[in-house]
Amino acid sequence: MTNVRFTPRPRRVLRFDCTSCGGCCSEPIALITSEDVRRIIHHTGLRARDFVHFYRPQDVEMPARDETWIRTRYGKRALGLAKVRGPRCTFLGKGDLCRIHEAKPLLCRMYPFKPVSPNREPVQFTFPRSEPCQAKREGRVRLEPLRIVYQAYSDSHWAYLEELESWHRETRGRGTPRGFLRFVGLE
């Protein structure tokens, strides 16, 4: 048996300094998975119906063929966090800070970063100039925590796709959005 020497990856960082403006919790719709819902329920004690919303295709920017659409008797729906007081996330609290920071959805944890190699192990992330995020591009964010969150998101996403496949096979598009929550054990 030969000794293999592993060299640690260099600590790469992205330039980013959050201004805590709350913009990321106001305009974009936070699409979530059933695992995100379970984590929020466990953290807050709320019921899914207290913070979940089923968005219609005209409400979200998602390709028509995206496999995360929930097919229901009312048409396609996307599972997301509810909005209150206009476009604000239901969990956006005073001072524009997240009230469920410890349990917030994995996509929210990665925002505004995008994986460059969207597979199970992204090589790097970017902070696209097209993102409406007002953060300063001066601070530094280590990449390893983003990789860990992305891996958790990827695992959660694949599990969610399996739940959707089972739902679609069983209901054949005739179920209701709330029926989906019952189907995955969230109500």
C-alpha positions as CSV (number, residue, x, y, z in Angstrom):
1,M,0.0,0.0,0.0
2,T,1.4,3.3,-1.0
3,N,1.1,6.5,1.1
4,V,-1.0,9.1,-0.6
5,R,-0.3,12.6,0.4
6,F,-3.3,15.0,0.2
7,T,-2.6,18.6,-0.2
8,P,-5.2,21.0,1.1
9,R,-7.0,23.2,-1.4
10,P,-5.9,26.8,-1.4
11,R,-8.4,29.0,0.4
12,R,-10.2,30.7,-2.3
13,V,-12.5,33.5,-1.7
14,L,-15.1,35.6,-3.5
15,R,-15.4,39.3,-3.0
16,F,-18.6,40.0,-1.2
17,D,-19.7,42.2,1.7
18,C,-23.4,41.9,2.6
19,T,-25.1,45.2,3.4
20,S,-28.1,43.5,5.1
21,C,-30.4,45.5,2.9
22,G,-33.0,42.7,2.8
23,G,-33.3,43.0,-1.0
24,C,-32.7,39.3,-1.4
25,C,-35.7,38.6,0.8
26,S,-38.0,41.2,-0.9
27,E,-37.9,40.7,-4.6
28,P,-37.0,37.2,-5.6
29,I,-39.3,34.3,-4.7
30,A,-37.5,31.8,-2.6
31,L,-38.3,28.4,-4.1
32,I,-37.9,25.6,-1.6
33,T,-37.9,21.8,-1.3
34,S,-39.8,19.7,1.2
35,E,-36.6,19.3,3.2
36,D,-36.5,23.1,3.6
37,V,-40.0,23.0,4.8
38,R,-39.2,20.2,7.3
39,R,-36.3,22.2,8.7
40,I,-38.4,25.4,9.1
41,I,-41.2,23.5,10.8
42,H,-38.7,21.9,13.2
43,H,-37.1,25.3,14.0
44,T,-40.2,27.4,14.3
45,G,-43.0,25.0,15.3
46,L,-45.1,26.5,12.5
47,R,-47.3,24.5,10.2
48,A,-46.3,24.3,6.5
49,R,-49.5,26.2,5.6
50,D,-48.3,29.1,7.7
51,F,-45.4,29.9,5.4
52,V,-45.6,27.9,2.2
53,H,-47.1,29.2,-1.0
54,F,-47.7,27.5,-4.3
55,Y,-46.7,29.8,-7.1
56,R,-48.1,29.8,-10.6
57,P,-46.0,29.8,-13.8
58,Q,-46.6,33.5,-14.3
59,D,-45.3,34.3,-10.8
60,V,-41.8,32.8,-11.1
61,E,-39.0,32.8,-13.6
62,M,-38.7,29.0,-14.2
63,P,-38.6,27.2,-17.5
64,A,-41.9,25.4,-18.4
65,R,-40.0,22.1,-18.7
66,D,-38.3,22.4,-15.3
67,E,-38.7,19.2,-13.4
68,T,-39.5,20.9,-10.1
69,W,-43.0,21.9,-11.1
70,I,-45.7,20.3,-9.1
71,R,-48.4,19.1,-11.5
72,T,-51.9,19.6,-9.9
73,R,-55.5,19.7,-11.1
74,Y,-55.1,23.5,-11.1
75,G,-52.0,23.4,-13.3
76,K,-48.3,23.6,-12.5
77,R,-47.2,25.1,-9.2
78,A,-43.8,25.8,-7.6
79,L,-43.3,25.4,-3.9
80,G,-42.0,28.6,-2.3
81,L,-41.9,30.7,0.8
82,A,-45.0,33.0,1.1
83,K,-44.7,36.7,0.7
84,V,-46.3,39.3,3.0
85,R,-46.7,43.1,2.8
86,G,-46.0,43.1,-0.9
87,P,-42.9,41.3,-2.1
88,R,-41.4,40.7,1.4
89,C,-40.6,37.1,2.5
90,T,-42.8,36.1,5.4
91,F,-39.6,35.5,7.5
92,L,-38.1,38.9,6.9
93,G,-38.0,40.6,10.3
94,K,-37.1,44.0,11.8
95,G,-34.0,45.5,10.4
96,D,-34.4,43.5,7.2
97,L,-32.9,40.4,8.9
98,C,-34.0,36.8,8.4
99,R,-36.0,35.6,11.4
100,I,-35.1,31.9,10.6
101,H,-31.5,32.4,9.7
102,E,-30.4,29.1,11.3
103,A,-33.1,27.2,9.3
104,K,-33.5,29.2,6.1
105,P,-33.7,27.5,2.8
106,L,-30.5,26.3,1.2
107,L,-31.0,28.4,-1.9
108,C,-31.3,31.5,0.4
109,R,-28.0,30.4,2.0
110,M,-26.2,30.4,-1.3
111,Y,-27.7,33.6,-2.7
112,P,-26.4,35.6,-4.6
113,F,-23.7,33.1,-5.6
114,K,-24.2,30.8,-8.5
115,P,-22.2,27.5,-9.1
116,V,-20.1,27.6,-12.2
117,S,-20.1,23.8,-12.6
118,P,-23.7,22.9,-11.7
119,N,-23.2,19.3,-10.7
120,R,-22.7,17.6,-7.3
121,E,-19.3,19.2,-6.7
122,P,-19.1,22.7,-8.2
123,V,-15.6,23.8,-9.0
124,Q,-16.3,27.5,-8.2
125,F,-19.0,30.0,-7.7
126,T,-19.6,33.4,-9.1
127,F,-21.4,36.6,-8.0
128,P,-23.1,37.6,-11.3
129,R,-23.3,41.3,-12.0
130,S,-26.8,40.6,-13.2
131,E,-28.0,39.7,-9.7
132,P,-30.0,42.5,-8.1
133,C,-28.0,42.1,-4.9
134,Q,-26.7,45.4,-3.5
135,A,-23.8,43.9,-1.7
136,K,-20.4,45.5,-2.0
137,R,-17.9,43.5,-4.0
138,E,-15.1,44.3,-1.5
139,G,-15.4,41.8,1.4
140,R,-14.3,38.1,1.2
141,V,-16.3,34.9,1.4
142,R,-14.5,31.5,1.7
143,L,-15.6,29.0,-0.9
144,E,-15.6,25.9,1.2
145,P,-18.7,26.8,3.2
146,L,-20.5,27.5,-0.1
147,R,-19.5,24.1,-1.4
148,I,-20.9,22.5,1.7
149,V,-24.2,24.3,1.4
150,Y,-24.3,23.5,-2.3
151,Q,-23.8,19.8,-1.6
152,A,-26.6,19.8,1.0
153,Y,-28.8,21.7,-1.6
154,S,-27.9,19.1,-4.3
155,D,-28.8,16.2,-2.0
156,S,-32.0,17.9,-0.9
157,H,-32.9,18.7,-4.6
158,W,-32.4,15.1,-5.7
159,A,-34.6,13.8,-2.9
160,Y,-37.3,16.4,-3.7
161,L,-37.2,15.3,-7.4
162,E,-37.9,11.7,-6.2
163,E,-40.8,12.9,-4.1
164,L,-42.2,14.8,-7.1
165,E,-41.8,11.8,-9.4
166,S,-43.8,9.6,-6.9
167,W,-46.4,12.3,-6.5
168,H,-46.9,12.7,-10.3
169,R,-47.0,8.9,-10.8
170,E,-49.7,8.5,-8.1
171,T,-51.9,11.6,-8.8
172,R,-51.4,11.9,-12.6
173,G,-51.8,15.6,-12.2
174,R,-55.2,15.4,-10.4
175,G,-54.0,16.2,-6.9
176,T,-54.1,19.6,-5.1
177,P,-51.2,21.7,-3.9
178,R,-52.2,21.0,-0.2
179,G,-52.5,17.3,-1.1
180,F,-48.8,17.4,-2.1
181,L,-47.9,18.6,1.4
182,R,-49.9,15.7,2.9
183,F,-48.3,13.3,0.4
184,V,-44.7,14.3,1.5
185,G,-45.8,14.2,5.2
186,L,-45.8,18.0,5.8
187,E,-49.5,18.3,6.9
